[in-house]
Every structure is written in structure tokens, then in C-alpha cells.
Amino acid sequence: MDDLFAPPAYEWKRLPPGFLRIRRLSDAIGWLVLFTIPAVILLIVTDLWWLSALLWVVALVIIGLRFHFLRRSCGSWGYVEREDDLYITHGVWFRSLTAVPYGRMQLVEVESGPLERLFNLASVTLKTASPGTDARIPGLDPAEAARLRDQLTELGEAHASGL
Amino acid sequence: MSEPSSSLPAAAPFPPQPSDPGPPSDRGQPSERGVKQTERPHPLTPLIRGWVVLLAILIGFGRQLIPDGSGSEGFDGWDFRWVLVGVGAILMVAALAGFLTWYFTRYVIDDEELRIETGAIFKNSKRVPFERVQSVDIIQQLAARIFGLAELRIEVGTGDSTIKLRYLTRGQAASLRDYLLSRAHGDRVSRREPGSTVLPSALTDLGVEDQPLVTVGPQRLVGSFLLSSEFLVSIAMLIVVLVVTTAFGVVAFALAALIPLAIGLVSMIGRRVFQMFNFTLAQSARGVRVTRGLFNLTSQSIPVNRIQGVRIIQPILWRRFGWYRVDVNVLGYGSAEGSDNDTNATSVLVPAADARDLDITLSRILPGFDLSAVELHSSPRRSRWLRPFDFWTLRYGADERVVITEHGWLTHVRNLVPHAKTQSVRLSQGPIQRRLRVADVHLDITRGPVTPIAHQLDETAARELTMTQLDRARLARAADSERRPVDRTDADAHSQRTVLARFGLSESDRLGSGGESEVYALGPDRVLRVYRGTHEAAPAMIRQLTSLYSRWQGSPIGLEVPQILDGGEIAGRSFSVDRRMSGHSLSGWLRLAETGPRQLALLSYLDAAWAMQRLPSPVPGPARLLGVDAPRQFPSLAALLSDQLLRVIPQSQQRLEHDIPNVSRVWDELQEWLRDRHGEPRLVHGDFCPPNCYVSVLPDGRPVVSGVGDFSPHTLHADPMMDVAGAVIFLELEPYAAAADDARWLTGQAYARFGPELEQVISMYRLYYGFYFSNTFEFDPDTYGWCQRQLTR
């Protein structure tokens, strides 16, 4: 069923392209470092230069594949604000759809790491009294993140209910 | 020690709301009204806490002193003196620290606030709004118990650690607990309420007011422990390790594995047997109370509405004995997990219950809920590829109050979550699940042992559950807040409690409340109806209802009507004991029903409205049947209905004239039509709506309206069409999404049955009910809005 993860009567809001870029960049750096260290060691200690080259080639292939995958992965994120609740979806292989009523929010967090700041992005996390609630929207435009934070806080207050 | 409130002026009848923190500078500081007297814990506290240190030192050194053959070098005389000096020094330091901690710990618990101040160097003042209190526990460690002291623990919810007050005298701890629990429930009682304090003893911690519900004897406790999976798995591992090492002749190596296993086993016995010894679950004035313990006596009081989730588990070996364990999630209890301090609150509500105990327990913590009545759906067979060992046990279901998820074969687990406690809902699906077209639904609730997941649902069902659960949660929360009493006066709350106490009930047994009375569950087939203190003619009303209902018993209309079994007055409050109506409230049922069954039920609802007229009336001619001056007869239908309206209109006239431009014309139109309305008067319920109807599902799955309750001063001997019109009109007021569509559909059905002239009848009674309920503008804007719409159609 294709519409298992469809939004309830709304269109998903998708994340800005910067999110894909940042994920690709951090991913590429990770893989390169992972393969470069043994490759360099091999080059220094032995004279099997072709083995080092092979490692780099493998790294590039992996990065290429990951680039392809990340496009789908980043494209899978989406959120939608309804009257009473927020829906968030993500995941390609393991898909999930989280629905959080505004009245259940305990706090809203806006975060922006160094890499995220470089690309001018921020993430918004919604926390409820349950540790299981997985309501994080990464890679947002800071203006949108701020708007979302204010909006959610306001709605949270309006709908607030005791535990 | 001085009384904390003695320096305060006598408590005002309405102390300020504790949630109002006041100006920041006021917090934790002496208030302007003079220095508030704070209290210190009992002066023996440092001694008892030092006891633990002393014990640890004695054990530590004692072990060294005992010759164990491993080495001959014990302490010689010179060494030993120094050891004594060292021990003395450590003791001094510990004693000083204990004294300082005690000296700088102060607390205030009075009508205004709950505040604890601790710390000699780093001062810490913590003030907690009363409504955040989740549970209050009293723990009597062995040493404290000897001196008649106890520790008070207050769980305050997420993000905050437990507040510990140690040590207080037992009586003080108990009185503070009762007070805090009352405040946590929103009752504005005063701290010093005479006679409310019950002194617990050193042997048991049950007050005289507490009624034991479930007790677990040592036999069942030990038996259930020996048969529990936890214990058997540890034993099995122990045996496996021993057998393997013996077979290879390397028993010595086994020690490395055996020591942690043995330690685990000992702590398990401590946790499951000694701590659970003498286990009693009792009904207390404010929820349920667990008392337990062999050496350390623990008493946990949990307000029922603070229970976030319930888990019923049954290891496979318990099945033949019919035992269950019941765990609950309560905010704050979860954070204690992992640390093995054996005085911690546990989330175990009953360690080993039989089927009867389970019923009793559930009926207390989820009043009115019937576990066996919930329809459970199994996961599809194709999920066996993912869960080959327990796919047949995966089930889920929901009724109007609770979601249930079930799984497990070796240990069967049932998770119950009241809708109102759902924090968020998550739907998840992995790649294999996608192939099999199944998905999991996680219901997120607060931390604790209950983790409800509906495993491997068919995709359509999973989507349905996810999308509807939040709506259900919202409706449940709305219903809960309706049910919660707000701002009862002290006197009212007190007399209410007196009445409830006489019947062994508490606020948690409340089924619902209306304008005139509140209804409490009194066992499976009776309810207690307590009339409001402001009700002017409750005794007369009960008499009239008793005679009316008894006249109707066995009447051939095929509908269950209420029956009053007993009535009376306690503490100035009138009450009656009524037979409990069978079936569910139609209003709640409609919210969850599918379209098909819903329409069947609505047709039956229309039939029931039409059947009302066949109930016999005590008087002929148009009349009001219940109320102060009832039965009062009128010369004509128009006179009766005008009189009904004129009882209300004076209150709302101004408002109506303001909101509805041509209201006098509407009024005249209705009066004119009523004058021309003739016919044989019949019995009219007068408030025929889904909340007052009860629905049962027949064995063939057909839902029918099986009973009608709540006859009231609206009940008349008048035009039988009033209830038919009311049935259709009031359906629009139901809170479920399709109510408006259903009301339109039912109107169509009614026209088909009663002919097209019904159209005018309905439109006129719309005006009538619009006027009749217009006094709701004062307290129920939703209903008033509906009235406005009726009058401006």
C-alpha cells in the first residue's frame, strides 16, 4: 500500500535542498577518512600502491552509491502541521510516521551544529513526557525552524493538558 | 517542633491557587506576611542515617578481622589501635555530615505551598505546585522503623528528581501524605483537617480507612517467584555453567560466571520476595495504596488518574495456576529503575494476582472498564515470517477508553493504555514488513515497564489505528476534564467525601456527572448517585423517581429503564443507589463505531425515542412529572411547554435579545404553532439524546439501544413527537466527526417513517429546545452556540 505513510489529507512539507548537501558532505567526509587512513598507511609501510588506489576507488564507489541513496533518504523526510497535531515521516528502508498532539508537548528545541550553521540549517525537536516520542525535524531553514518553534509553542500552550 | 501553619492566619476558604508562583523575589523567601515557620525532619535523622555508615564500616573491617586462612597476617595490637582511631574519625565526619544535612534541611507543606530547602553551602530551594504531585510514598527502613520514623517520598513527574523527606514520625508522614494526595487531586482542603489523619503502625501501613482489595500470601508469592521466567532462566544458566565446566574439568573457571549470577539471584530474591512480602493492594481515599516489605516497610499511594499505563503479564508456567502480575507506569517511578536501592518504589501493582484479584485491581484503576469486552484483532498469519515464535499471540484492540496490545507466548504480555495518556503515536515499517504488507504501531507513553506496541498489523489496520488514536486521545482527555470536579467548596467536598466514604468509594469511581448529580460505580450492577449540595429538592426528586421507575418495571416497551434500590441522606447530601444500566453509553459507543453498525444503532435509537410514549404516566393530561411542584398538570400542551420555557427564559432573555435580532418573532412563531398542536399527551423523556441512552451488542453483532436513563425535570406528559424530534436534533451535539452527517441521515430516516409532516414538527421543536437550553450561555458556550443556531435557522 503506497499511502500507508501518506499524510492525513495534506501535502508533506519537504526539507530544503541544503539538507541533502549537508548529509552528502558529512557522509563523504566520513567514508573518505575511513578509507584514506589505511590507504596512507599501506602506502607508507609497504609499496603496494595499487592496493591503496583500490581502497580509494572503493571509497569513491561507496560514496557514489551513498549519494544516490541519500537523495532518496533526504527526500523521504516530511512534516505537516495539522490543527491539533504534528506529523513527521522519514526513512527509506525503515519508514516511520510519528504523530504528536500539540497538547502533549513538554518543550521544543531548536539546534544548529557547526556543520549545520555552515549550511545555514537548523533542526527542531519536539519532546513529550514519553522517551519514545521520536519527533525531530532536521535540516530546516533557520527562519522556518524559528517559525515552527514559535508556532508549536503557541499551539502547545493553547492545547495544553495535564499528564 | 512547632505546627507549620500556626503562624499563619486561619486558612482562608479559598487559598490562592498554588500554581501561581507569585513574584520571583517571593519564592523561597520569607513572605511579606511574616516569616513562615519551616520544619526540620526528626532530630533522630542523623543517627539513623549514620547507622547505615556504621554498619558498612563494621562489615568492612569485620571481614578483615576474621581469620580466613588466606593469610596469617591479621592486625597486630599496634595496628588495631590505629584502626580504631580511623574508624572513630570516619564516624565523626559522617556524624557531622549527617547532622549538617539534617540541620539545613527544612520544609514547608501548608495550604499554600510545598517547598523543600536543602544544602549547607549550596542552598537549594524547591517549590512544587501541588497538582504536579504524581504519587506519595512512605518508606520505613528497618532502622527507622524501630524508632517509629518514616521517609516521605514525593514523585513530582518528569525532569525532577524524587523529593525525599527523611525522617518524619510515622503519624506526621501519614498526615502529610493524605494532605498532598488531596491537593494533587485538586481538592482545596486545609492542611489541618480534623480526623483525617490515620496513624499507621510499625507492622502494617494501612490506615483504618483503607480497604484491602488484594493480598498476596507468602505461599503464592514464593510459588510465583519459583515459577517465574526470570528465576528459571537464572537457575538454568547456573546449571548450564556448572555442567559445562564440570564436563571439561575446569570448575574453577566457572567462578567468574557464577559469582555475578549468584549476586543477581540474591538481589532478585530480595526484590521479588522480601520486598513484596506481605503485599497488600488497598483502596484508599485517593486512589490505590500498595504496602509491602518484610524488613523495610514501603507504602506507595498512587492516585488513579496518575497511572499512565498498565501491563498484565503471565509467564507460561503461571498459566495453570491462573496467576498474573500487574505493573503500572507512574511518572517518576521509571527513573528509579536500574538502581538497586532496595527501598525504591516499584512499578509492581500486584506481584501475583489470581483472576479474581485481577478483576478487582482493574476495576479500581480503570473504573468501568471490562477487559473481556474489548474486541481484539489478531495480526495476519503472514506475520509468522517475522515472528515465528509468537505470531499467533499478537493482538490489539481498543474500546472507548483503553487501547490493548498483546504479545508473547513464553511470557504473555498485555499492555493497557488509557487513551488520555497517549503522548504520541508512531507507525513504523521495515523492508521485510513492507513485503508482507504489515506494520507496527507504537503508542508512546511515559517511561516505565509498559511499552505498548501493536506488532505486525495489517497495513490498513495500522494506518487506521494511527490516524484514529490521537482523536480518541483527544476525546478522552476532553471527557476526563469534564469528569474532573472543579472548585467544589470545602463544605461540599467534605460532605461528598463523607458520603463516598460511607460506601467505600472514592473520586476515582466516578462514572460521570450531570447538572443535578454525580454518579459513582458501586460494584458491577449498582451505582451511587449523589445529588449536588445545591439541589433544592433532591429528596422529593428521589421519591418521585422511585415511584415513577417502579411503575415502569416490567413495562412492555422492551427497553431497560432505571431502578432506584435505596435512597437517603448523609451529611446533608441526598443520594440514591440505582441499578447500573447494562451496555455502554451510546454517546461513547458512537465515537468508535464504524458507519454500518452506527446506522443500525441509530435506527434503534429512533425506535427507542418513539417507544418512550408507551411508558405509563401517573397522571392524565399535559403535566410535568418531576421536580419541585411535580406532578403539575396543565390545561393544554401549549400551557405546559410555555411554562417549561418560562422557567428558563428570564435568565437568558437579555442575552437572547442581544444575540438573536428577531428573537421575539421566533418566540411568537413557536407559541402560535404550539397553540394549534393537539393530541393525546404521552410520556416524554424530554432530554432524549445519546448520552442518556445505553447500547448493547446482540449475539448476532447487531447493536441496539437497550436502555434509557436519566429521567429528570425535563420529563413530561406531552407531545410524543418531542422525543423523536429531540433524538434527531440532539445527535448534532455529539462530538464525533460524522455526527452532523449522521444527524442528516437519521432525519431522512425519520421523515420516511413518520411522514413529511415531521419536517415542521422537527423545525418547531428545534426552536423549543433552542429556547429551553438557552440558559447554558452561562456555563456551556458550545451548547449555547447550538441553541443560537436552532433559533436562527
Interface residues (C-beta under 8 A of the other chain):
Chain A: M1 D3 L4 F5 P8 D84 D85 G91 W93 F94 R95 S96 L97 T98 A99 V100 P101 G103 R104 Q106 T128 A129 S130 P131 G132 T133 D134 A135 S161 G162 L163
Chain B: E131 Q134 G157 T158 G159 R306 Q308 L331 K421 T422 Q423 S424 V425 R426 L427 S428 Q429 G430 P431 R434 R437 A439 H442 D444 I445 T446 R447 T451 E459 T460 A462 R463 T466 M467 Q469 L470 A473 R474 R477 S481
